[in-house]
């Protein structure tokens, strides 16, 4: 079991940023449980599914692969991080300057649930 504190959250966020900026799906997905659930307005937009949620690591891989194909210059810069009891929040800027918050819940050292929340700047 991980000890969720600000130090862990900062280390994870730095690794998360590096993994995303590598565009290597295996690196990115290494932090996620097989039964992960992830929600995002970008899922709704990319898949035309208003629920905006994917279930399972394979579905998350397919969604992120499509996203990386659609946004080949994707790049994230972590701006701030917050730690909760079993979750953390990553505040980051994307390649077009949009601010995004990603909330990730952990169990047994892996992300089991997450969601992205977008602000006023367009996401894509």
N, C-alpha and C positions, 0 to 999 in steps of 0.2 A: 504494500500500500504506500502511495506517495504521501508526503506531508505537504499539503497545499499551503504555501506561504508566498509572500511577495518575491523572495529570492528564487523559489522554484518557478513562479510565474514569469519572471524576467528571463531566466535561462531558457524556459520552454519557448517563449515568444521570440527570442533571438534565433533559436534553432528553427522554429516554424517559419520565420521570415527567410532564412537561408534556404530551407527546403523548397518553399514556394518559388523563390527567385531562381532556383535551379531548374524548375519545370520538370523535375523528376518525380513522377507519380508514385513510384515505390518509396522514395524518401518521404514524401508528403503523407502517404497512407500508412506508413509504419507506426504512426502515433494513434491510429484509430482501431477500435474494436470491430470484430466481424459483424456485430449486430448494431452498429452505430446508426443513429437517426440524425439527419441534418436538414435544416430548413433555411430557406433564403428566398428573398424576392427574385434573385437571379435565377434560381431553379425554376420558379414560376415563369419567368420570361423566356428562358432557354428551352424549356420543355413544353410550354403552353399548358402546363398543369397548374391551375390556380391554387392547389394545396401547397405547392412550393416545398415539398418535403421528399427526400429520398430515404429509403430504408435499406441498410446493409452496406457493407464495404464495397461489394461489386457494383451496386447502383451508384454509390458515391464516386467510385473510380470512373464509371461511364460519364457521369455528369461533369466531373472535373476534367476529363480528357476532352470532352466537347468544348468546355470553357477555354482550355488552353489552346485548342485549335482555333477557336473564334477570336481569342485575344492573345496573339503570339508575343506581344510586347508586355504581357502582364508582369508587373513588378510591385512588390509591397514594401512599405517602410513603416515599421512599428513606431508609433508616436508615444504610446503609454500602455501600461498594463495594470490590471487590478486582480487581486486574489480574493476568493471566497472560501467557503468551507471545503467544497469538493469541485469547484469550478474556477475558471479565470476568464477575464475579459481582455481581449487584445484590441486596442484602438490603433488603427493603421490607416495609412494613405495609400491609395492604389495608383496605377500608372497614369491616370488622368487627373490626379489630385483630389479625388473623392475620398471623404472620410468614411470609414466603415468600422463597426464594432462587431467583433466575433466573440461569442460566449461559448466556452467549451466546458463540458462537465466530464469529470474523470471517474473511473472505477478501475481498481487494480492496475493503475498506471497507464491506462489507455483512455482515449476520448470515447465516450459512449453516446453522447448527445451534443449537438451544437446548433447554433443558429447565427446568421449574419443579419445585421441591421444597418441600413443605409440612410444617409442624410440627404441634404438638399442638392448636392452635386450629382449629376448623372453617373451611374455605375459603369456604363460602357459607352 
